[in-house]
């Protein structure tokens, strides 16, 4: 999965406070998956455990939720919640979606990736692992993002870098996250063996009171990964992003419209 070496306890705590957009998309995905009381659920990339705790209420005491995340800091925040929230059916541990070797075949009814699939570099392996640990008839759920995002920070960065031919083209387009389009998601799920693929598109709006708040959101959401922009261009890139953000200022704040994709598929019985 993503390199989480830049994550810190402070970033993990901050993410827990500002991840409403990701959480709300996760709730919509879980509703779309139609989980049942008694289900065994795997949350891949559980972060600070917000969605896993919501799911624990759905599956009840006869069900279970295991949440894994590559960041020990986010797992620490998640485990800290268990000391004050009665959720004996929930377990959090450090782990990665590409390697579920510690889990036996066919042990889950549901597995999902909420706001994390784009950080998984080897998506084919991750989905093969999900297929393996699901029972026949089990469901997998994924949230991704349509590339029509009204503010593409990557696009702004690449536009600025394109003005500097001295920069290698590979570096211009290289990003830490890789969003899968609707067609790519369908192909990945089919190749892994999943059937009955259902897609749902959403439109969501988030509001930020300042560019600084937005940059903080990006940093916490990306585990504090270092900028891929050369040092001497960072001010130029930041100014370009700020300019674009201010074009979207409304009475509620800077409005960022995005278009999440929700996908649900089943392992054949």
Secondary structure as UniProt FT lines:
FT   TURN            5..6
FT   HELIX           9..18
FT   HELIX           20..33
FT   TURN            37..38
FT   STRAND          40..44
FT   TURN            47..48
FT   HELIX           50..59
FT   TURN            61..62
FT   STRAND          64..69
FT   HELIX           72..82
FT   TURN            83..84
FT   TURN            88..89
FT   STRAND          90..94
FT   TURN            97..98
FT   TURN            101..102
FT   TURN            105..106
FT   STRAND          108..113
FT   HELIX           117..119
FT   HELIX           123..133
FT   STRAND          134..145
FT   TURN            147..148
FT   HELIX           153..162
FT   TURN            165..166
FT   HELIX           169..173
FT   HELIX           182..192
FT   STRAND          194..201
FT   STRAND          204..208
FT   HELIX           211..221
FT   TURN            222..224
FT   HELIX           231..233
FT   HELIX           234..246
FT   TURN            247..248
FT   STRAND          249..250
FT   TURN            251..252
FT   STRAND          253..258
FT   STRAND          260..267
//
